[in-house]
Amino acid sequence: MNAETLAPTLPEKKEFWRWQENVWVDDSRDWKSAGIVTCGIDVGSVSSQAVLMVDGQLYGFNSMRTGNNSPDSATHALAGVMEKCGMKLEDIHYVVGTGYGRVNVPFAHRALTEIACHARGANYMGGSGVRTILDMGGQDCKAIRCDERGKVTRFLMNDKCAAGTGRGMEVIADLMQIPIAELGPRSFDVDVEPAAVSSVCVVFAKSEALGLLKAGYTKNKVIAAYCQAMAERVVSLLERVGVEEDFFITGGIAKNPGIVRRIEKLLGIKAMESQVDSQIAGALGAALFAYTLMSKKAA
């Protein structure tokens, strides 16, 4: 019997925060016959997306977890979608980088702010009627107003704390030991809607959540209290920038009904539904900007 046999087998640690990564390609299109192929890369603090467009139309995307550094995250995100459709980097005519790591996308021709790209992406996904956009990212929130072309007219952002963001919800998922995709639905499985947790800091909100569990709250009730706190926090931001219909939510939190429905209730406005993954809005907008820039260059 060797040392390896004697070594204890530790149970694999489950990562409840881990959300589903996603790769998609429109198989009905042939990118090889396209006049212009563009790419948008959104390297965020928590997730990274690569979007491919052919002649200004969405062709494919990859949404994945951001790695240890921005250049590698950008490269892996693009490689994931190119592999699925048999494309190479030299087949892409123009690349725009955006997001937290936009200046570190090694193959980008240009970098643009995520605020401009999310507005442009929401305009594509929701139509020219979109006027108010809430981008709930991994580490910050942005309230954006735009015109019928998706051009930003006003914005406010709160990036002082991860509470009210995707990372904050990941912390709660791990604390509750409940998969992150289940948090939203479970937040409604309560007898009475609880008051929001009072803390706006993830560290203190985590401590408060533990205190509520010790006081007899069920896990679902704690989740509901945290979802309500997140909703109240972003609605305050939205009201300062001014909310108009049509109202569109981008970012991974848009997939959490526990937060979205509470935001809608507080605002008295229903968010638009998108047929496209809300998490790719920034990269989609970047790819659209890339198409415009390449079209001007080719003219």
LUMFILUM-74954 format. One line per 5 residues: their letters; for each residue z, x, y of C-alpha. Coordinates in steps of 0.001 Angstrom, whole numbers, plus 500000, padded with zeros to 6 digits. Example, Ala and Ser with C-alpha at 12.3 -4.5 7.8 and 13.67 -1.06 7.14 Angstrom:
as = 507800:512300:495500 ~ 507140:513670:498940
//
This chain:
mnaet = 500000:500000:500000 ~ 498937:501547:503320 ~ 500186:501150:506872 ~ 497355:498756:507703 ~ 498486:496413:504923
laptl = 502092:496519:506134 ~ 501164:495822:509771 ~ 502080:492265:510811 ~ 499232:489870:511547 ~ 499748:488389:514971
pekke = 498383:484917:515671 ~ 495356:484860:517953 ~ 496329:483850:521479 ~ 494513:480688:522464 ~ 492989:480721:525935
fwrwq = 493429:477134:527116 ~ 491867:477942:530498 ~ 488511:478891:528970 ~ 485804:476463:530047 ~ 482447:475980:528348
envwv = 479757:478443:529341 ~ 476269:476991:529485 ~ 472665:478206:529160 ~ 469743:475825:529682 ~ 465944:476134:529945
ddsrd = 463342:473423:530586 ~ 461131:473832:527528 ~ 458548:471431:528949 ~ 457522:474019:531578 ~ 455536:477222:531093
wksag = 456850:479871:533466 ~ 453934:482174:532646 ~ 451520:479844:534439 ~ 453678:479624:537580 ~ 452526:481083:540894
ivtcg = 456022:482037:542075 ~ 459086:482700:539927 ~ 462354:483092:541835 ~ 465977:483654:540948 ~ 469339:482920:542519
idvgs = 472447:484815:541422 ~ 475877:483490:542384 ~ 478628:485964:541539 ~ 481926:484192:542138 ~ 485500:485326:541654
vssqa = 485833:483256:538465 ~ 482307:482321:537326 ~ 478783:483693:537713 ~ 475516:481767:537574 ~ 471864:482745:537382
vlmvd = 469192:480147:538194 ~ 465464:480529:537604 ~ 462899:478441:539494 ~ 459165:478163:538926 ~ 457113:477115:541949
gqlyg = 460229:475717:543629 ~ 461409:473633:540668 ~ 464474:474244:538508 ~ 463487:475966:535276 ~ 466638:477413:533735
fnsmr = 470181:478620:534326 ~ 473113:480458:532822 ~ 476732:479761:533809 ~ 479331:482195:532509 ~ 482680:483822:533219
tgnns = 482643:486609:535826 ~ 483427:489967:534223 ~ 485180:493076:535460 ~ 482655:493894:538197 ~ 479963:492124:540184
pdsat = 476897:494196:539187 ~ 477574:493721:535463 ~ 478313:490012:535934 ~ 475021:489503:537792 ~ 473098:491442:535141
halag = 474662:489561:532212 ~ 474177:486149:533848 ~ 470470:486770:534403 ~ 469978:488401:530993 ~ 471411:485301:529308
vmekc = 468828:482927:530730 ~ 465908:485400:530568 ~ 466566:485973:526875 ~ 466364:482242:526214 ~ 462922:481918:527802
gmkle = 461418:485334:527011 ~ 461273:486507:530621 ~ 461786:490015:532000 ~ 463107:491108:535390 ~ 459644:492288:536465
dihyv = 458348:488722:535944 ~ 460565:487465:538783 ~ 459015:487714:542248 ~ 462106:487359:544436 ~ 465879:487366:543873
vgtgy = 468617:486222:546278 ~ 472264:487032:545658 ~ 475134:484877:546875 ~ 478837:484304:546281 ~ 481843:486593:546340
grvnv = 479874:489523:544899 ~ 476533:488875:546600 ~ 476203:492372:548103 ~ 476635:493908:544649 ~ 473725:492238:542854
pfahr = 471715:495384:541992 ~ 468302:493729:541685 ~ 468543:491265:544620 ~ 466013:491454:547451 ~ 468420:489732:549831
altei = 471995:488396:550025 ~ 472985:485080:551637 ~ 476337:483348:552117 ~ 477524:480888:549481 ~ 478060:478257:552184
achar = 474354:478191:553060 ~ 473361:478312:549387 ~ 475707:475516:548271 ~ 474396:473271:551036 ~ 470796:473974:550051
ganym = 471587:473498:546366 ~ 473401:470187:546994 ~ 470405:469008:549033 ~ 468152:469671:546042 ~ 470536:468079:543536
ggsgv = 471601:465058:545574 ~ 468607:464503:547850 ~ 468029:464679:551598 ~ 470718:462054:552239 ~ 473552:464467:551395
rtild = 475629:465099:554523 ~ 479070:466205:553295 ~ 479676:468767:550566 ~ 482912:469880:548959 ~ 482619:473186:547138
mggqd = 485677:473750:544971 ~ 485316:477309:543732 ~ 487440:479628:541666 ~ 489529:480998:544538 ~ 488671:478934:547626
ckair = 487551:475518:548885 ~ 484837:474793:551435 ~ 484073:471577:553310 ~ 480467:471626:554526 ~ 478379:469361:556752
cderg = 474590:469654:556558 ~ 471409:468005:557838 ~ 468574:466375:555895 ~ 467089:469801:555032 ~ 470333:471147:553618
kvtrf = 470964:473323:556674 ~ 474659:473849:557451 ~ 475809:472249:560713 ~ 479553:472790:560315 ~ 482025:474085:557740
lmndk = 485676:474861:557117 ~ 487203:476821:554286 ~ 490622:477544:552878 ~ 490908:480760:550886 ~ 494560:481692:551475
caagt = 495749:480541:548076 ~ 494266:479675:544675 ~ 496078:476314:544585 ~ 493502:473538:544838 ~ 490866:475725:543171
grgme = 489469:476386:539739 ~ 491815:479290:539090 ~ 494814:477121:539925 ~ 493722:474573:537338 ~ 493254:477354:534772
viadl = 496871:478404:535327 ~ 498063:474845:534719 ~ 495926:474575:531564 ~ 497588:477662:530116 ~ 501044:476524:531214
mqipi = 500612:473107:529577 ~ 498770:474628:526584 ~ 496063:472000:526927 ~ 492313:472838:527002 ~ 491080:472746:530571
aelgp = 488402:470144:529804 ~ 491133:467695:528708 ~ 493283:467945:531843 ~ 491352:465422:533921 ~ 491287:462597:531352
rsfdv = 494927:463209:530381 ~ 496045:462967:534021 ~ 495369:459218:533874 ~ 497417:458674:530734 ~ 500642:457992:532654
dvepa = 502756:454857:533143 ~ 503153:455397:536885 ~ 501191:457732:539149 ~ 503638:460500:540161 ~ 504005:462073:543580
avssv = 502021:465253:544136 ~ 503718:468578:543498 ~ 504885:469881:546852 ~ 503876:473526:546554 ~ 500492:474769:547768
cvvfa = 500930:478185:546141 ~ 499951:478574:542482 ~ 503031:480662:541714 ~ 505417:478089:543209 ~ 503419:475159:541827
kseal = 503773:476699:538367 ~ 507543:476992:538840 ~ 507689:473413:540112 ~ 505693:472210:537100 ~ 508160:473920:534758
gllka = 511010:472263:536644 ~ 509395:468837:536227 ~ 509034:469389:532478 ~ 512720:470281:532246 ~ 513536:467146:534265
gytkn = 511831:464978:531653 ~ 508258:464659:532912 ~ 505629:464451:530186 ~ 502823:467000:530271 ~ 500398:464277:531338
kviaa = 502628:463325:534253 ~ 502880:466958:535411 ~ 499087:467281:535210 ~ 498705:464074:537224 ~ 501080:465407:539893
ycqam = 499100:468641:540129 ~ 495720:466851:540263 ~ 497061:464658:543069 ~ 498223:467740:544976 ~ 494801:469344:544631
aervv = 493086:466161:545801 ~ 495352:465825:548845 ~ 494817:469460:549779 ~ 491010:469300:549788 ~ 490875:465859:551430
sller = 492808:467304:554351 ~ 490105:469952:554676 ~ 487323:467369:554411 ~ 488860:465122:557065 ~ 488990:468040:559493
vgvee = 485265:468701:559087 ~ 484395:464977:559000 ~ 483217:463065:555941 ~ 479936:461181:555834 ~ 478143:459519:552993
dffit = 476407:460764:550937 ~ 479252:462911:549646 ~ 478564:465636:547069 ~ 480954:467911:545135 ~ 479870:471294:543816
ggiak = 481690:473855:541690 ~ 483434:473629:538340 ~ 486179:471299:539596 ~ 483514:468611:540064 ~ 483664:468225:536269
npgiv = 487350:467251:536404 ~ 487627:463444:536785 ~ 491376:463711:537387 ~ 490695:465414:540707 ~ 487374:463788:541644
rriek = 488617:460199:541238 ~ 491750:460952:543246 ~ 489642:462479:546029 ~ 487428:459386:546027 ~ 490470:457115:546257
llgik = 491943:459047:549190 ~ 488625:459109:551062 ~ 487474:455624:550159 ~ 484093:457170:549330 ~ 482517:457670:545918
amesq = 481060:461108:545237 ~ 477411:461258:544219 ~ 476688:461921:540554 ~ 474423:464821:539682 ~ 472110:465125:536693
vdsqi = 472378:468921:537029 ~ 475436:471077:536299 ~ 477468:471070:539534 ~ 478574:474648:538871 ~ 475090:476085:539544
agalg = 474697:474688:543083 ~ 475153:478051:544824 ~ 472745:479922:542562 ~ 470288:477020:542803 ~ 470368:477177:546586
aalfa = 469856:480943:546435 ~ 466800:480465:544195 ~ 465419:477899:546667 ~ 465877:480336:549547 ~ 464160:482966:547401
ytlms = 461203:480602:546913 ~ 460914:479976:550671 ~ 461116:483694:551471 ~ 458570:484600:548810 ~ 456206:481833:549934
kkaa = 456270:483200:553485 ~ 455704:486697:552191 ~ 452727:485594:550106 ~ 451147:483562:552941
//
